[in-house]
Amino acid sequence: MDLAEQTSLDIVDISALFGPPGMARDATDAALWTGLRRTGSVVITGYPDADKVDGRARIGLKVFDLPQDMQRTLYTKRLNPGNTNLYRGFWALTPNRRLQNDFYDVGPETPGTGPDLPGIDFLTEPTPWPDPEPEPGWRQTVQAHFDHLNGVAMAMIASIGRSAGFDDAVIAERFDGTNSTLRFLHYPAGAVTPMEAEDGALLSAVRHTDSSGLSLLWQDTTGLQAEGQDGIFRNIPRMENAISVHVGDVMTQMTKGVVPATPHRVLHTGDASRHSVGFFLEPALSAPVTPADHPVGKPAVQDTYAFQLLRTLSSRVEWDGIAKDPAEAL
């Protein structure tokens, strides 16, 4: 394998994941598994309605074209005390964040419920929608994009589960679509994170892993990089109607470390702005995040995704005073 092959990502046509079990699906499982284990990320193509990805992403990103007074109606309560939404909605760039971007978070059309935990209500709030819309039919397009990417992510996580030696149905049932997140991101020109990279790279988003089970990332230009287990950061190519796949922390937990989470980062945007779209497949709030081979049954509240998510949010400065560590109430 030459240097170019070592530092490139695999591009995998996943169409067979949407067909019956058999040799074609097995080969796709193997290609995804090999690519994710080698470089931490793969680029996927060939899924149903793939030709709609670029168009839907660009329509959704028009939320950033709204006048600022309209954007403020979508801000979280942290940024606009007159609003009621705490979790979903618009987060404007603030200088102390590791990720130097504005983003707008969309949840499922019908949010699921969670376990009985103090302070959990804000995790189940509905998405605040712009009124008027950036263009006619905008909300419908965004919701269709959520549903589409959720279907792709579910097929992906079942494939990874099979390759990891777990019953794919056991893993898939934990991700029932009632708590995942579709995020539209805008990196303004010149946005630089206040934290330095160890290798000296100038970044807009520092190295991190996602707390989700699986992340599907789309970008309008290059800049995203994924780190393999060899410590090499590889550029995610910009391809028509293609998205990159990154494993999240929850999947690592469920497979007892067999599937490592994907560290990734975003290079400094320079004099140009940058846009991206992320779909984060998350477990249902009441679902366990224990290893997938643990006995099936009602999970203890400490083993649920809601408990873990609240603990994670409570440790971050931007959630200070909003998210409480549920362990303190037990």
LUMFI-856048 format. One line per 3 residues: number of its first residue (from 1); their letters; for each residue x, z, y of C-alpha. Coordinates in nm, 2 decimals, padded with zeros to 4 digits. Last residue first. Layout:
N
NUM) a) X,Z,Y | ...
This chain:
330
330) lae) -02.98,04.32,00.97 | -03.02,04.26,01.35 | -02.65,04.23,01.42
327) apd) -02.62,03.97,01.14 | -02.86,03.75,01.34 | -02.59,03.68,01.60
324) kai) -02.80,03.60,01.91 | -02.83,03.26,02.07 | -02.94,03.26,02.44
321) gdw) -02.72,03.51,02.63 | -02.40,03.31,02.56 | -02.50,02.97,02.42
318) evr) -02.25,02.78,02.63 | -01.97,03.03,02.54 | -01.99,02.96,02.17
315) ssl) -02.00,03.24,01.91 | -02.38,03.28,01.92 | -02.42,02.91,01.82
312) trl) -02.23,02.95,01.50 | -02.42,03.27,01.40 | -02.75,03.10,01.48
309) lqf) -02.66,02.80,01.27 | -02.55,03.02,00.97 | -02.88,03.22,00.97
306) ayt) -03.09,02.91,01.02 | -02.90,02.74,00.73 | -03.01,03.01,00.49
303) dqv) -02.78,03.23,00.29 | -02.83,03.54,00.50 | -03.21,03.51,00.46
300) apk) -03.17,03.54,00.09 | -03.26,03.22,-00.08 | -03.59,03.17,-00.27
297) gvp) -03.49,03.03,-00.61 | -03.25,02.78,-00.77 | -02.94,02.92,-00.94
294) hda) -02.61,02.82,-00.77 | -02.48,02.48,-00.85 | -02.53,02.34,-00.50
291) ptv) -02.30,02.60,-00.34 | -02.48,02.82,-00.09 | -02.62,02.66,00.23
288) pas) -02.97,02.76,00.14 | -03.27,02.59,00.30 | -03.49,02.78,00.54
285) lap) -03.37,02.59,00.85 | -03.39,02.26,00.67 | -03.04,02.12,00.62
282) elf) -02.88,01.90,00.89 | -02.81,01.53,00.90 | -02.64,01.48,01.23
279) fgv) -02.71,01.13,01.38 | -02.46,01.05,01.66 | -02.48,00.79,01.93
276) shr) -02.20,00.68,02.15 | -02.13,00.58,02.51 | -01.80,00.54,02.70
273) sad) -01.72,00.52,03.07 | -01.42,00.32,03.19 | -01.13,00.43,03.40
270) gth) -00.96,00.61,03.11 | -01.19,00.71,02.83 | -00.96,00.97,02.69
267) lvr) -00.95,00.95,02.31 | -01.23,01.10,02.10 | -01.18,01.34,01.81
264) hpt) -01.24,01.38,01.44 | -01.19,01.64,01.16 | -01.39,01.53,00.86
261) apv) -01.52,01.81,00.63 | -01.37,01.83,00.28 | -01.58,01.74,-00.02
258) vgk) -01.47,01.95,-00.31 | -01.47,02.26,-00.09 | -01.74,02.45,-00.29
255) tmq) -01.97,02.15,-00.29 | -02.24,02.32,-00.08 | -01.98,02.47,00.16
252) tmv) -01.81,02.13,00.22 | -02.15,01.97,00.27 | -02.23,02.24,00.54
249) dgv) -01.90,02.17,00.73 | -01.98,01.81,00.79 | -01.86,01.48,00.63
246) hvs) -01.81,01.19,00.86 | -01.96,00.84,00.82 | -01.90,00.55,01.06
243) ian) -02.16,00.31,01.19 | -02.20,-00.06,01.18 | -02.44,-00.29,01.37
240) emr) -02.15,-00.51,01.51 | -01.81,-00.35,01.46 | -01.61,-00.10,01.67
237) pin) -01.33,00.02,01.46 | -01.28,00.40,01.40 | -00.91,00.46,01.48
234) rfi) -00.72,00.67,01.23 | -00.57,01.01,01.29 | -00.31,01.10,01.02
231) gdq) -00.31,01.45,00.88 | -00.28,01.34,00.52 | -00.62,01.48,00.45
228) gea) -00.76,01.22,00.69 | -00.83,01.26,01.06 | -01.10,01.05,01.22
225) qlg) -01.06,00.88,01.56 | -01.33,00.77,01.81 | -01.20,00.57,02.11
222) ttd) -01.34,00.22,02.04 | -01.64,00.08,02.23 | -02.01,00.10,02.21
219) qwl) -01.99,00.38,01.95 | -02.20,00.47,01.65 | -02.16,00.79,01.45
216) lsl) -02.33,00.91,01.13 | -02.27,01.27,01.06 | -02.32,01.46,00.73
213) gss) -02.40,01.82,00.63 | -02.40,01.94,00.99 | -02.15,02.18,01.15
210) dth) -01.94,01.90,01.27 | -01.56,01.91,01.26 | -01.34,01.92,01.56
207) rva) -01.04,01.77,01.73 | -01.09,01.76,02.11 | -01.33,01.53,02.29
204) sll) -01.23,01.34,02.61 | -00.87,01.33,02.49 | -00.52,01.26,02.61
201) agd) -00.29,01.25,02.30 | 00.00,01.50,02.32 | 00.03,01.54,01.94
198) eae) -00.10,01.90,01.95 | -00.40,01.78,02.17 | -00.45,01.97,02.49
195) mpt) -00.76,02.15,02.60 | -00.93,02.09,02.94 | -01.10,01.78,02.80
192) vag) -01.06,01.47,03.01 | -01.35,01.26,03.16 | -01.20,00.98,03.36
189) apy) -01.50,00.75,03.34 | -01.80,00.95,03.22 | -01.85,01.01,02.85
186) hlf) -02.21,00.95,02.76 | -02.37,01.07,02.44 | -02.71,01.01,02.27
183) rlt) -02.77,01.27,01.99 | -03.02,01.24,01.70 | -03.05,01.58,01.53
180) snt) -03.17,01.70,01.19 | -03.42,01.99,01.15 | -03.72,01.87,00.96
177) gdf) -03.56,01.58,00.76 | -03.58,01.74,00.42 | -03.21,01.81,00.37
174) rea) -03.21,02.08,00.10 | -03.39,01.85,-00.13 | -03.10,01.61,-00.12
171) iva) -02.85,01.85,-00.26 | -03.05,01.94,-00.57 | -03.16,01.58,-00.61
168) ddf) -02.79,01.46,-00.61 | -02.72,01.69,-00.91 | -02.36,01.79,-00.85
165) gas) -02.04,01.63,-00.97 | -01.88,01.55,-00.64 | -01.96,01.19,-00.69
162) rgi) -02.33,01.26,-00.73 | -02.33,01.47,-00.42 | -02.16,01.20,-00.22
159) sai) -02.42,00.95,-00.32 | -02.71,01.19,-00.24 | -02.55,01.25,00.10
156) mam) -02.54,00.88,00.17 | -02.89,00.80,00.07 | -03.01,01.09,00.29
153) avg) -02.79,00.96,00.58 | -02.95,00.62,00.56 | -03.30,00.76,00.56
150) nlh) -03.22,00.99,00.85 | -03.07,00.70,01.04 | -03.40,00.50,01.02
147) dfh) -03.62,00.80,01.10 | -03.42,00.88,01.41 | -03.40,00.52,01.52
144) aqv) -03.78,00.49,01.49 | -03.82,00.80,01.71 | -03.59,00.64,01.97
141) tqr) -03.78,00.31,01.96 | -04.12,00.49,02.00 | -03.98,00.69,02.29
138) wgp) -03.86,00.37,02.47 | -04.18,00.18,02.42 | -04.20,00.08,02.79
135) epe) -03.87,00.14,02.97 | -03.68,00.45,03.09 | -03.99,00.64,03.00
132) pdp) -04.21,00.80,03.27 | -04.20,01.07,03.17 | -03.89,01.16,02.98
129) wpt) -03.94,01.34,02.65 | -03.87,01.71,02.58 | -03.81,01.75,02.20
126) pet) -04.02,02.01,02.03 | -03.89,02.37,01.97 | -03.79,02.48,01.63
123) lfd) -03.45,02.61,01.71 | -03.59,02.80,02.01 | -03.80,03.02,01.78
120) igp) -03.51,03.16,01.58 | -03.44,03.46,01.81 | -03.49,03.73,01.55
117) ldp) -03.51,03.59,01.20 | -03.81,03.53,00.98 | -03.71,03.21,00.81
114) gtg) -03.75,02.87,00.97 | -04.03,02.62,01.05 | -03.99,02.25,01.06
111) pte) -04.00,02.03,01.37 | -04.26,01.75,01.37 | -04.12,01.45,01.56
108) pgv) -03.77,01.54,01.44 | -03.52,01.64,01.70 | -03.37,01.45,01.99
105) dyf) -03.06,01.57,02.18 | -02.94,01.41,02.51 | -02.57,01.43,02.59
102) dnq) -02.34,01.44,02.89 | -01.98,01.44,02.79 | -01.65,01.62,02.80
99) lrr) -01.64,01.78,02.46 | -01.44,02.11,02.45 | -01.67,02.25,02.72
96) npt) -01.54,02.44,03.03 | -01.60,02.16,03.29 | -01.97,02.11,03.23
93) law) -02.12,01.78,03.14 | -02.50,01.77,03.15 | -02.70,01.88,02.84
90) fgr) -03.04,01.70,02.81 | -03.31,01.79,02.56 | -03.34,02.00,02.25
87) yln) -03.22,02.36,02.23 | -03.34,02.57,02.52 | -03.65,02.39,02.65
84) tng) -03.86,02.59,02.90 | -03.75,02.43,03.23 | -03.74,02.60,03.57
81) pnl) -03.40,02.75,03.49 | -03.24,02.41,03.50 | -02.89,02.41,03.34
78) rkt) -02.94,02.70,03.09 | -03.31,02.60,03.06 | -03.21,02.27,02.90
75) ylt) -03.22,01.96,03.12 | -03.50,01.71,03.06 | -03.66,01.75,03.40
72) rqm) -03.31,01.73,03.54 | -03.27,01.38,03.40 | -03.56,01.26,03.63
69) dqp) -03.39,01.42,03.94 | -03.07,01.25,03.83 | -03.22,00.90,03.83
66) ldf) -03.26,00.76,03.47 | -02.98,00.53,03.35 | -02.85,00.80,03.11
63) vkl) -03.18,00.79,02.92 | -03.10,00.42,02.88 | -02.88,00.52,02.58
60) gir) -03.19,00.50,02.36 | -03.22,00.13,02.42 | -02.85,00.07,02.35
57) arg) -02.88,00.26,02.02 | -03.19,00.07,01.92 | -03.03,-00.27,01.98
54) dvk) -02.70,-00.18,01.80 | -02.88,-00.04,01.49 | -03.15,-00.31,01.44
51) dad) -02.94,-00.54,01.22 | -02.88,-00.26,00.98 | -03.25,-00.28,00.89
48) pyg) -03.18,-00.17,00.53 | -02.81,-00.07,00.47 | -02.54,-00.34,00.45
45) tiv) -02.27,-00.18,00.65 | -02.08,00.15,00.64 | -01.75,00.25,00.80
42) vsg) -01.57,00.52,00.61 | -01.43,00.87,00.71 | -01.20,01.14,00.59
39) trr) -00.91,00.89,00.52 | -00.85,00.91,00.14 | -01.13,01.14,00.02
36) lgt) -01.39,00.96,00.23 | -01.27,00.62,00.11 | -01.25,00.71,-00.25
33) wla) -01.59,00.87,-00.25 | -01.76,00.58,-00.07 | -01.61,00.32,-00.30
30) adt) -01.70,00.53,-00.61 | -02.06,00.57,-00.50 | -02.08,00.20,-00.43
27) adr) -01.95,00.12,-00.78 | -02.20,00.35,-00.93 | -02.48,00.19,-00.73
24) amg) -02.38,-00.16,-00.85 | -02.34,-00.04,-01.22 | -02.68,00.11,-01.24
21) ppg) -02.93,00.34,-01.07 | -03.20,00.14,-00.88 | -03.16,00.00,-00.53
18) fla) -03.11,00.17,-00.19 | -02.76,00.29,-00.27 | -02.68,-00.07,-00.36
15) sid) -02.69,-00.17,00.00 | -02.40,00.05,00.08 | -02.15,-00.22,00.20
12) vid) -01.83,-00.02,00.25 | -01.56,-00.06,00.51 | -01.25,00.15,00.43
9) lst) -01.06,00.29,00.71 | -00.71,00.18,00.82 | -00.38,00.37,00.85
6) qea) -00.26,00.34,00.50 | -00.36,-00.02,00.48 | -00.17,-00.11,00.79
3) ldm) 00.13,00.09,00.66 | 00.15,-00.11,00.33 | 00.00,00.00,00.00
